[in-house]
Amino acid sequence: MTVNYDSPLCLQEDEKVISELVGKVVVGSAYLGLVIAIAFNADRLKTAATAAIIVTALALALGFMDPVKALPYVDLDVIGLIVLASALSWAIEDSGLAMWIVAKSLKLTGGSIRLVVIVIGMVSLLLSLWLENITVVIIMAPIVFAVSRALGVNPIPLLIVSALGSNLSGSALLCGDPQAAIVASAYGLTFTDFIIYNWRPSMFFIVIASSIAGLLLMPTIIKIADREFYTGVGGEARACVQEPRFSNYMMATLLAMAVKATLLSLRRELGFNLTTCAALAVIPLLLIYWRRVARNLREFFEKVVDIKLVGFYIAMFYLVGFLDGVGLTGDIAKAIEHLSGGSSLLVPLVLIGIGAASSSFIDNVPLVAAFVPVVTKLSTMLGIDKVVLAWAMLLGVTIGGGGSFIGCMAAYAAVRIGERETGRRITFAYYAKMAIPFTIVALLAGTATYYATYLSYLTKT
């Protein structure tokens, strides 16, 4: 039997294949262009909006996908949580709670340079569970300079430690950080799922293991990378950080944090979405203290809520809808399966490796948003719990981000502050001497903890 390749059916199939290929090229190129532009510090909202407009226009003109099908990917629940998390971050900073925690922690060092390095990293990590990474670096910067003057050491390595510490906690808890919130919304996770998942230690403990390994070695890493760091005369770190008086405002902020964590933990039982849990905790606090910074509520929300960031997330989710719609996420899933040889034991390792390598140069938000549908497809293909695979992806993306100050906004902020305050140019090579060894150690510790925890899940198939 011969096949007539000029038949209408064959021609339709050819047109369909060409249309799919065109869609993948257009959407893939637009998304790649977006992440490259963000890596080179382009305006996030303008870049994402431009990419979304171009993809929509070409989809309508070339017919490779109906743009309406990408709209359900815009996760308003995640966006609501992030907005309210930013508002709570404002209260943590404005109340002086963050400074109080830092001052209390530094008192424990007794002026030991080695302990100061470790404490600055750990405090930055803990603050970043609730605050945006860049906010943590900005809060820590004046403290780092004060401590450095008292100890007679170069402040730049301490700024880098603060940035690396704050970057680590991105996926440790469901406290509003975008990458954790995206995964939680996609898989219906609660706050406690990030601590204990199916009766096993979860992302929080994996991140803590990574942090302890990296930060304990950080004083040695700094000593090798910057031989002038330890030439200071030493001094009392406790004398240069003034501890604010604990106030009712701090207590109210702590209560809001506790209520938010409790509601997020019980959201399945209560039937609440992410935004509702955060709103019930944060809005009462804001109504009580908003007059500290604004004359009316409209002015307050303009100061506290970053409208440009909200617009960026909407555009990003919309573009991910196109990535999934044209089949690129499925292609990536198949490529990962191929790289692992179809072994369920190796797939998480490939996810960790790709996530770590990519996040060194690509912002975490577009990366995680694009990887969630990939993880879902891999879970279906291999029969592995999708959340267990998501932990591997988050581990790689979160820790790998600190490998360079291109993909890690906290590190970029630390470098800029350091250059401005010291008048010294911080090269990529100088940063890498500290960041890359730290990242490798943290990644190895996190990977070992992950496999020790979830090995039985990966060997069932």
MIMIVEX-673635 format. One record per residue (C-alpha): chain; z, x, y. Coordinates in nm, 3 decimals, m for minus. Layout:
BEGIN
+--------+---------+---------+---------+
: cadena :      zz :      xx :      yy :
+--------+---------+---------+---------+
:      A :       Z :       X :       Y :
...
+--------+---------+---------+---------+
//
This chain:
BEGIN
+--------+---------+---------+---------+
: cadena :      zz :      xx :      yy :
+--------+---------+---------+---------+
:      A :   0.000 :   0.000 :   0.000 :
:      A :  m0.101 :   0.140 :   0.340 :
:      A :   0.090 :   0.083 :   0.660 :
:      A :  m0.095 :  m0.020 :   0.973 :
:      A :   0.074 :   0.181 :   1.247 :
:      A :  m0.121 :  m0.014 :   1.508 :
:      A :   0.038 :  m0.343 :   1.402 :
:      A :   0.250 :  m0.532 :   1.662 :
:      A :   0.565 :  m0.473 :   1.452 :
:      A :   0.519 :  m0.095 :   1.444 :
:      A :   0.435 :  m0.085 :   1.814 :
:      A :   0.753 :  m0.280 :   1.891 :
:      A :   0.957 :  m0.035 :   1.684 :
:      A :   0.798 :   0.260 :   1.867 :
:      A :   0.874 :   0.101 :   2.203 :
:      A :   1.234 :   0.039 :   2.098 :
:      A :   1.282 :   0.403 :   1.991 :
:      A :   1.128 :   0.529 :   2.316 :
:      A :   1.346 :   0.292 :   2.520 :
:      A :   1.662 :   0.412 :   2.341 :
:      A :   1.564 :   0.775 :   2.394 :
:      A :   1.495 :   0.716 :   2.764 :
:      A :   1.830 :   0.541 :   2.801 :
:      A :   2.018 :   0.829 :   2.639 :
:      A :   1.841 :   1.087 :   2.857 :
:      A :   1.905 :   0.890 :   3.178 :
:      A :   2.269 :   0.803 :   3.109 :
:      A :   2.353 :   1.142 :   2.958 :
:      A :   2.198 :   1.327 :   3.251 :
:      A :   2.379 :   1.108 :   3.504 :
:      A :   2.716 :   1.154 :   3.332 :
:      A :   2.667 :   1.529 :   3.292 :
:      A :   2.566 :   1.557 :   3.656 :
:      A :   2.878 :   1.364 :   3.753 :
:      A :   3.122 :   1.588 :   3.566 :
:      A :   2.950 :   1.904 :   3.696 :
:      A :   2.973 :   1.774 :   4.053 :
:      A :   3.343 :   1.694 :   4.008 :
:      A :   3.401 :   2.041 :   3.862 :
:      A :   3.261 :   2.187 :   4.186 :
:      A :   3.497 :   1.971 :   4.393 :
:      A :   3.247 :   1.706 :   4.508 :
:      A :   3.386 :   1.380 :   4.646 :
:      A :   3.484 :   1.186 :   4.333 :
:      A :   3.418 :   0.835 :   4.457 :
:      A :   3.083 :   0.912 :   4.621 :
:      A :   2.963 :   1.106 :   4.318 :
:      A :   3.070 :   0.842 :   4.064 :
:      A :   2.933 :   0.557 :   4.274 :
:      A :   2.600 :   0.737 :   4.317 :
:      A :   2.575 :   0.798 :   3.942 :
:      A :   2.656 :   0.432 :   3.871 :
:      A :   2.394 :   0.307 :   4.118 :
:      A :   2.125 :   0.539 :   3.982 :
:      A :   2.194 :   0.443 :   3.619 :
:      A :   2.197 :   0.071 :   3.706 :
:      A :   1.870 :   0.092 :   3.899 :
:      A :   1.695 :   0.285 :   3.621 :
:      A :   1.834 :   0.050 :   3.355 :
:      A :   1.685 :  m0.247 :   3.541 :
:      A :   1.355 :  m0.067 :   3.606 :
:      A :   1.308 :   0.080 :   3.258 :
:      A :   1.482 :  m0.192 :   3.059 :
:      A :   1.681 :   0.031 :   2.823 :
:      A :   2.004 :  m0.168 :   2.875 :
:      A :   2.134 :  m0.477 :   3.051 :
:      A :   2.384 :  m0.345 :   3.313 :
:      A :   2.599 :  m0.657 :   3.269 :
:      A :   2.697 :  m0.529 :   2.923 :
:      A :   2.872 :  m0.231 :   3.085 :
:      A :   3.103 :  m0.448 :   3.299 :
:      A :   3.358 :  m0.530 :   3.023 :
:      A :   3.434 :  m0.158 :   2.997 :
:      A :   3.594 :  m0.165 :   3.343 :
:      A :   3.961 :  m0.177 :   3.239 :
:      A :   4.144 :  m0.346 :   3.524 :
:      A :   4.470 :  m0.327 :   3.330 :
:      A :   4.460 :   0.054 :   3.329 :
:      A :   4.365 :   0.059 :   3.697 :
:      A :   4.657 :  m0.171 :   3.782 :
:      A :   4.899 :   0.054 :   3.592 :
:      A :   4.769 :   0.364 :   3.771 :
:      A :   4.802 :   0.202 :   4.115 :
:      A :   5.162 :   0.098 :   4.046 :
:      A :   5.241 :   0.437 :   3.894 :
:      A :   5.121 :   0.600 :   4.219 :
:      A :   5.353 :   0.369 :   4.414 :
:      A :   5.647 :   0.467 :   4.191 :
:      A :   5.553 :   0.834 :   4.242 :
:      A :   5.585 :   0.775 :   4.615 :
:      A :   5.939 :   0.642 :   4.567 :
:      A :   6.041 :   0.934 :   4.342 :
:      A :   5.927 :   1.176 :   4.610 :
:      A :   6.042 :   0.976 :   4.914 :
:      A :   6.392 :   0.910 :   4.776 :
:      A :   6.454 :   1.281 :   4.721 :
:      A :   6.501 :   1.227 :   4.347 :
:      A :   6.243 :   1.492 :   4.259 :
:      A :   6.411 :   1.749 :   4.485 :
:      A :   6.753 :   1.660 :   4.343 :
:      A :   6.627 :   1.724 :   3.988 :
:      A :   6.474 :   2.058 :   4.089 :
:      A :   6.787 :   2.176 :   4.270 :
:      A :   7.012 :   2.083 :   3.977 :
:      A :   6.782 :   2.264 :   3.733 :
:      A :   6.752 :   2.585 :   3.935 :
:      A :   7.129 :   2.612 :   3.964 :
:      A :   7.136 :   2.671 :   3.590 :
:      A :   6.931 :   2.992 :   3.617 :
:      A :   7.194 :   3.197 :   3.800 :
:      A :   6.917 :   3.401 :   3.966 :
:      A :   6.761 :   3.523 :   3.638 :
:      A :   6.389 :   3.578 :   3.699 :
:      A :   6.301 :   3.503 :   3.335 :
:      A :   6.497 :   3.176 :   3.345 :
:      A :   6.349 :   3.082 :   3.681 :
:      A :   5.997 :   3.113 :   3.536 :
:      A :   6.085 :   2.891 :   3.238 :
:      A :   6.281 :   2.636 :   3.443 :
:      A :   6.004 :   2.596 :   3.702 :
:      A :   5.757 :   2.526 :   3.423 :
:      A :   5.984 :   2.279 :   3.241 :
:      A :   6.090 :   2.095 :   3.559 :
:      A :   5.724 :   2.064 :   3.662 :
:      A :   5.647 :   1.920 :   3.319 :
:      A :   5.932 :   1.668 :   3.335 :
:      A :   5.847 :   1.559 :   3.690 :
:      A :   5.483 :   1.518 :   3.589 :
:      A :   5.583 :   1.258 :   3.330 :
:      A :   5.627 :   1.025 :   3.628 :
:      A :   5.440 :   1.191 :   3.915 :
:      A :   5.076 :   1.289 :   3.955 :
:      A :   5.014 :   1.654 :   3.870 :
:      A :   4.900 :   1.744 :   4.220 :
:      A :   5.206 :   1.571 :   4.371 :
:      A :   5.431 :   1.782 :   4.148 :
:      A :   5.264 :   2.105 :   4.265 :
:      A :   5.300 :   1.999 :   4.629 :
:      A :   5.671 :   1.918 :   4.576 :
:      A :   5.733 :   2.242 :   4.389 :
:      A :   5.542 :   2.471 :   4.627 :
:      A :   5.805 :   2.508 :   4.904 :
:      A :   6.075 :   2.551 :   4.638 :
:      A :   5.870 :   2.822 :   4.467 :
:      A :   5.829 :   3.010 :   4.796 :
:      A :   6.202 :   2.983 :   4.874 :
:      A :   6.303 :   3.103 :   4.527 :
:      A :   6.046 :   3.385 :   4.541 :
:      A :   6.186 :   3.512 :   4.870 :
:      A :   6.541 :   3.506 :   4.731 :
:      A :   6.438 :   3.694 :   4.416 :
:      A :   6.193 :   3.928 :   4.587 :
:      A :   5.898 :   3.837 :   4.364 :
:      A :   5.536 :   3.734 :   4.411 :
:      A :   5.525 :   3.350 :   4.444 :
:      A :   5.171 :   3.307 :   4.308 :
:      A :   5.257 :   3.343 :   3.936 :
:      A :   5.536 :   3.086 :   3.982 :
:      A :   5.289 :   2.845 :   4.145 :
:      A :   5.057 :   2.890 :   3.847 :
:      A :   5.349 :   2.826 :   3.609 :
:      A :   5.426 :   2.505 :   3.796 :
:      A :   5.063 :   2.391 :   3.770 :
:      A :   5.042 :   2.472 :   3.399 :
:      A :   5.371 :   2.293 :   3.331 :
:      A :   5.266 :   1.981 :   3.518 :
:      A :   4.928 :   1.978 :   3.343 :
:      A :   5.092 :   1.981 :   2.997 :
:      A :   5.266 :   1.645 :   3.032 :
:      A :   4.949 :   1.446 :   3.099 :
:      A :   4.955 :   1.270 :   2.763 :
:      A :   5.322 :   1.300 :   2.668 :
:      A :   5.432 :   0.951 :   2.775 :
:      A :   5.280 :   0.625 :   2.890 :
:      A :   5.403 :   0.655 :   3.247 :
:      A :   5.079 :   0.595 :   3.430 :
:      A :   4.885 :   0.917 :   3.381 :
:      A :   4.520 :   0.808 :   3.348 :
:      A :   4.436 :   0.966 :   3.013 :
:      A :   4.745 :   0.824 :   2.841 :
:      A :   4.690 :   0.484 :   3.001 :
:      A :   4.326 :   0.472 :   2.891 :
:      A :   4.420 :   0.538 :   2.527 :
:      A :   4.714 :   0.295 :   2.541 :
:      A :   4.496 :   0.016 :   2.675 :
:      A :   4.218 :   0.082 :   2.421 :
:      A :   4.454 :   0.070 :   2.121 :
:      A :   4.732 :  m0.159 :   2.242 :
:      A :   4.999 :   0.115 :   2.244 :
:      A :   5.347 :   0.089 :   2.394 :
:      A :   5.568 :   0.341 :   2.570 :
:      A :   5.760 :   0.417 :   2.250 :
:      A :   5.437 :   0.474 :   2.053 :
:      A :   5.399 :   0.795 :   2.254 :
:      A :   5.743 :   0.903 :   2.128 :
:      A :   5.742 :   0.764 :   1.773 :
:      A :   5.427 :   0.630 :   1.605 :
:      A :   5.458 :   0.475 :   1.258 :
:      A :   5.801 :   0.636 :   1.223 :
:      A :   5.671 :   0.985 :   1.296 :
:      A :   5.717 :   1.207 :   1.603 :
:      A :   5.430 :   1.139 :   1.841 :
:      A :   5.263 :   1.287 :   2.150 :
:      A :   5.587 :   1.351 :   2.339 :
:      A :   5.718 :   1.585 :   2.071 :
:      A :   5.378 :   1.751 :   2.023 :
:      A :   5.363 :   1.824 :   2.397 :
:      A :   5.725 :   1.948 :   2.404 :
:      A :   5.653 :   2.187 :   2.113 :
:      A :   5.349 :   2.319 :   2.302 :
:      A :   5.549 :   2.354 :   2.622 :
:      A :   5.839 :   2.541 :   2.466 :
:      A :   5.605 :   2.787 :   2.294 :
:      A :   5.399 :   2.853 :   2.606 :
:      A :   5.680 :   2.865 :   2.860 :
:      A :   5.907 :   3.089 :   2.654 :
:      A :   5.628 :   3.346 :   2.646 :
:      A :   5.530 :   3.293 :   3.010 :
:      A :   5.763 :   3.560 :   3.157 :
:      A :   5.606 :   3.819 :   2.926 :
:      A :   5.254 :   3.693 :   3.004 :
:      A :   5.323 :   3.723 :   3.378 :
:      A :   5.466 :   4.072 :   3.336 :
:      A :   5.143 :   4.185 :   3.168 :
:      A :   4.913 :   3.999 :   3.409 :
:      A :   5.093 :   4.094 :   3.733 :
:      A :   5.282 :   4.423 :   3.712 :
:      A :   5.414 :   4.382 :   4.068 :
:      A :   5.589 :   4.054 :   3.989 :
:      A :   5.906 :   4.212 :   3.850 :
:      A :   5.951 :   4.475 :   4.123 :
:      A :   6.181 :   4.244 :   4.324 :
:      A :   6.548 :   4.321 :   4.378 :
:      A :   6.666 :   3.992 :   4.231 :
:      A :   6.906 :   3.744 :   4.387 :
:      A :   7.071 :   3.406 :   4.358 :
:      A :   6.810 :   3.134 :   4.316 :
:      A :   7.075 :   2.868 :   4.361 :
:      A :   7.141 :   2.977 :   4.720 :
:      A :   6.794 :   2.894 :   4.850 :
:      A :   6.742 :   2.536 :   4.732 :
:      A :   6.945 :   2.273 :   4.910 :
:      A :   7.053 :   1.990 :   4.683 :
:      A :   7.016 :   1.647 :   4.847 :
:      A :   7.301 :   1.399 :   4.823 :
:      A :   7.253 :   1.146 :   4.544 :
:      A :   7.184 :   0.812 :   4.715 :
:      A :   7.148 :   0.442 :   4.638 :
:      A :   6.774 :   0.488 :   4.688 :
:      A :   6.766 :   0.749 :   4.410 :
:      A :   6.965 :   0.519 :   4.185 :
:      A :   6.727 :   0.230 :   4.253 :
:      A :   6.430 :   0.456 :   4.175 :
:      A :   6.588 :   0.567 :   3.848 :
:      A :   6.650 :   0.202 :   3.760 :
:      A :   6.284 :   0.115 :   3.830 :
:      A :   6.174 :   0.403 :   3.604 :
:      A :   6.403 :   0.279 :   3.326 :
:      A :   6.285 :  m0.081 :   3.360 :
:      A :   5.922 :   0.026 :   3.351 :
:      A :   5.977 :   0.235 :   3.037 :
:      A :   6.167 :  m0.051 :   2.868 :
:      A :   5.902 :  m0.313 :   2.946 :
:      A :   5.621 :  m0.084 :   2.833 :
:      A :   5.811 :  m0.027 :   2.508 :
:      A :   5.847 :  m0.400 :   2.445 :
:      A :   5.510 :  m0.513 :   2.576 :
:      A :   5.378 :  m0.622 :   2.235 :
:      A :   5.686 :  m0.836 :   2.174 :
:      A :   5.680 :  m0.975 :   2.529 :
:      A :   5.304 :  m1.026 :   2.536 :
:      A :   5.273 :  m0.832 :   2.863 :
:      A :   4.984 :  m0.612 :   2.964 :
:      A :   5.030 :  m0.267 :   3.119 :
:      A :   5.003 :  m0.385 :   3.478 :
:      A :   5.260 :  m0.662 :   3.436 :
:      A :   5.515 :  m0.420 :   3.289 :
:      A :   5.472 :  m0.180 :   3.580 :
:      A :   5.467 :  m0.455 :   3.842 :
:      A :   5.798 :  m0.608 :   3.731 :
:      A :   5.963 :  m0.266 :   3.764 :
:      A :   5.796 :  m0.123 :   4.073 :
:      A :   5.731 :  m0.414 :   4.312 :
:      A :   6.103 :  m0.501 :   4.367 :
:      A :   6.169 :  m0.135 :   4.454 :
:      A :   5.878 :  m0.130 :   4.699 :
:      A :   5.987 :  m0.455 :   4.868 :
:      A :   6.330 :  m0.305 :   4.933 :
:      A :   6.222 :   0.034 :   5.069 :
:      A :   5.871 :  m0.009 :   5.211 :
:      A :   5.994 :  m0.021 :   5.572 :
:      A :   6.085 :   0.347 :   5.553 :
:      A :   5.721 :   0.447 :   5.607 :
:      A :   5.535 :   0.147 :   5.751 :
:      A :   5.559 :  m0.133 :   6.005 :
:      A :   5.409 :  m0.395 :   5.774 :
:      A :   5.313 :  m0.436 :   5.408 :
:      A :   4.944 :  m0.384 :   5.476 :
:      A :   5.009 :  m0.047 :   5.640 :
:      A :   5.241 :   0.048 :   5.352 :
:      A :   4.985 :  m0.026 :   5.081 :
:      A :   4.720 :   0.163 :   5.276 :
:      A :   4.949 :   0.469 :   5.266 :
:      A :   5.069 :   0.434 :   4.908 :
:      A :   4.761 :   0.305 :   4.724 :
:      A :   4.461 :   0.537 :   4.701 :
:      A :   4.167 :   0.294 :   4.729 :
:      A :   3.916 :   0.575 :   4.674 :
:      A :   4.084 :   0.665 :   4.345 :
:      A :   4.066 :   0.301 :   4.231 :
:      A :   3.696 :   0.294 :   4.313 :
:      A :   3.642 :   0.615 :   4.119 :
:      A :   3.807 :   0.472 :   3.805 :
:      A :   3.599 :   0.153 :   3.827 :
:      A :   3.277 :   0.356 :   3.848 :
:      A :   3.389 :   0.583 :   3.563 :
:      A :   3.468 :   0.296 :   3.325 :
:      A :   3.137 :   0.131 :   3.414 :
:      A :   2.946 :   0.451 :   3.331 :
:      A :   3.131 :   0.481 :   2.999 :
:      A :   2.998 :   0.132 :   2.922 :
:      A :   2.647 :   0.275 :   2.954 :
:      A :   2.735 :   0.578 :   2.740 :
:      A :   2.848 :   0.348 :   2.461 :
:      A :   2.574 :   0.092 :   2.518 :
:      A :   2.285 :   0.337 :   2.476 :
:      A :   2.444 :   0.490 :   2.165 :
:      A :   2.549 :   0.830 :   2.300 :
:      A :   2.911 :   0.791 :   2.188 :
:      A :   2.790 :   0.718 :   1.835 :
:      A :   2.573 :   1.030 :   1.845 :
:      A :   2.869 :   1.240 :   1.957 :
:      A :   3.081 :   1.093 :   1.676 :
:      A :   2.814 :   1.184 :   1.419 :
:      A :   2.788 :   1.534 :   1.563 :
:      A :   3.165 :   1.582 :   1.531 :
:      A :   3.153 :   1.453 :   1.173 :
:      A :   2.870 :   1.698 :   1.101 :
:      A :   3.060 :   1.992 :   1.254 :
:      A :   3.361 :   1.913 :   1.037 :
:      A :   3.147 :   1.880 :   0.726 :
:      A :   3.267 :   1.521 :   0.690 :
:      A :   3.619 :   1.647 :   0.612 :
:      A :   3.889 :   1.415 :   0.745 :
:      A :   4.119 :   1.718 :   0.752 :
:      A :   3.892 :   1.912 :   0.990 :
:      A :   3.782 :   1.630 :   1.223 :
:      A :   4.104 :   1.644 :   1.432 :
:      A :   4.065 :   2.021 :   1.463 :
:      A :   3.710 :   1.976 :   1.594 :
:      A :   3.833 :   1.710 :   1.837 :
:      A :   4.108 :   1.941 :   1.960 :
:      A :   3.865 :   2.230 :   2.001 :
:      A :   3.595 :   2.031 :   2.180 :
:      A :   3.853 :   1.858 :   2.399 :
:      A :   4.018 :   2.187 :   2.497 :
:      A :   3.689 :   2.365 :   2.570 :
:      A :   3.547 :   2.072 :   2.767 :
:      A :   3.858 :   2.000 :   2.975 :
:      A :   3.866 :   2.358 :   3.103 :
:      A :   3.564 :   2.267 :   3.315 :
:      A :   3.555 :   1.885 :   3.316 :
:      A :   3.808 :   1.652 :   3.477 :
:      A :   4.031 :   1.479 :   3.219 :
:      A :   3.962 :   1.121 :   3.328 :
:      A :   3.585 :   1.105 :   3.263 :
:      A :   3.636 :   1.314 :   2.950 :
:      A :   3.899 :   1.087 :   2.792 :
:      A :   3.716 :   0.772 :   2.902 :
:      A :   3.402 :   0.894 :   2.725 :
:      A :   3.589 :   1.011 :   2.413 :
:      A :   3.778 :   0.686 :   2.340 :
:      A :   3.473 :   0.505 :   2.193 :
:      A :   3.384 :   0.826 :   2.008 :
:      A :   3.730 :   0.831 :   1.848 :
:      A :   3.695 :   0.464 :   1.754 :
:      A :   3.363 :   0.528 :   1.580 :
:      A :   3.500 :   0.834 :   1.398 :
:      A :   3.793 :   0.627 :   1.277 :
:      A :   3.557 :   0.369 :   1.128 :
:      A :   3.328 :   0.630 :   0.974 :
:      A :   3.607 :   0.833 :   0.809 :
:      A :   3.877 :   0.571 :   0.750 :
:      A :   4.140 :   0.757 :   0.956 :
:      A :   4.390 :   0.580 :   1.179 :
:      A :   4.224 :   0.575 :   1.522 :
:      A :   4.551 :   0.645 :   1.703 :
:      A :   4.611 :   0.958 :   1.495 :
:      A :   4.263 :   1.080 :   1.594 :
:      A :   4.332 :   0.984 :   1.956 :
:      A :   4.641 :   1.209 :   1.954 :
:      A :   4.421 :   1.504 :   1.851 :
:      A :   4.174 :   1.430 :   2.128 :
:      A :   4.451 :   1.395 :   2.387 :
:      A :   4.615 :   1.716 :   2.270 :
:      A :   4.299 :   1.919 :   2.321 :
:      A :   4.202 :   1.759 :   2.651 :
:      A :   4.551 :   1.783 :   2.801 :
:      A :   4.639 :   2.142 :   2.710 :
:      A :   4.286 :   2.278 :   2.747 :
:      A :   4.268 :   2.159 :   3.107 :
:      A :   4.491 :   2.443 :   3.220 :
:      A :   4.250 :   2.706 :   3.091 :
:      A :   4.076 :   2.723 :   3.429 :
:      A :   4.137 :   2.587 :   3.778 :
:      A :   3.796 :   2.417 :   3.767 :
:      A :   3.897 :   2.137 :   3.530 :
:      A :   4.267 :   2.122 :   3.625 :
:      A :   4.327 :   1.970 :   3.968 :
:      A :   4.694 :   2.077 :   3.966 :
:      A :   4.590 :   2.439 :   3.911 :
:      A :   4.327 :   2.414 :   4.184 :
:      A :   4.591 :   2.276 :   4.424 :
:      A :   4.830 :   2.561 :   4.332 :
:      A :   4.561 :   2.822 :   4.395 :
:      A :   4.470 :   2.672 :   4.732 :
:      A :   4.835 :   2.652 :   4.842 :
:      A :   4.896 :   3.007 :   4.726 :
:      A :   4.595 :   3.141 :   4.916 :
:      A :   4.688 :   2.951 :   5.232 :
:      A :   5.051 :   3.061 :   5.237 :
:      A :   5.010 :   3.424 :   5.129 :
:      A :   4.671 :   3.505 :   5.280 :
:      A :   4.575 :   3.657 :   4.947 :
:      A :   4.262 :   3.556 :   4.757 :
:      A :   4.339 :   3.437 :   4.404 :
:      A :   4.045 :   3.518 :   4.179 :
:      A :   3.950 :   3.331 :   3.865 :
:      A :   4.020 :   3.647 :   3.665 :
:      A :   4.376 :   3.673 :   3.803 :
:      A :   4.445 :   3.310 :   3.719 :
:      A :   4.288 :   3.345 :   3.374 :
:      A :   4.512 :   3.642 :   3.282 :
:      A :   4.807 :   3.401 :   3.284 :
:      A :   4.648 :   3.066 :   3.209 :
:      A :   4.436 :   3.156 :   2.905 :
:      A :   4.714 :   3.323 :   2.698 :
:      A :   4.949 :   3.038 :   2.788 :
:      A :   4.686 :   2.778 :   2.693 :
:      A :   4.609 :   2.947 :   2.360 :
:      A :   4.978 :   2.970 :   2.263 :
:      A :   5.046 :   2.611 :   2.368 :
:      A :   4.736 :   2.486 :   2.187 :
:      A :   4.827 :   2.666 :   1.864 :
:      A :   5.182 :   2.530 :   1.875 :
:      A :   5.061 :   2.178 :   1.951 :
:      A :   4.798 :   2.188 :   1.675 :
:      A :   5.052 :   2.314 :   1.420 :
:      A :   5.294 :   2.036 :   1.519 :
:      A :   5.017 :   1.775 :   1.500 :
:      A :   4.911 :   1.876 :   1.148 :
:      A :   5.270 :   1.906 :   1.028 :
:      A :   5.330 :   1.551 :   1.149 :
:      A :   5.010 :   1.373 :   1.043 :
:      A :   4.880 :   1.574 :   0.748 :
:      A :   4.935 :   1.287 :   0.504 :
:      A :   4.718 :   1.059 :   0.720 :
:      A :   4.433 :   1.310 :   0.704 :
:      A :   4.441 :   1.371 :   0.330 :
:      A :   4.429 :   1.006 :   0.218 :
:      A :   4.051 :   0.992 :   0.223 :
+--------+---------+---------+---------+
//
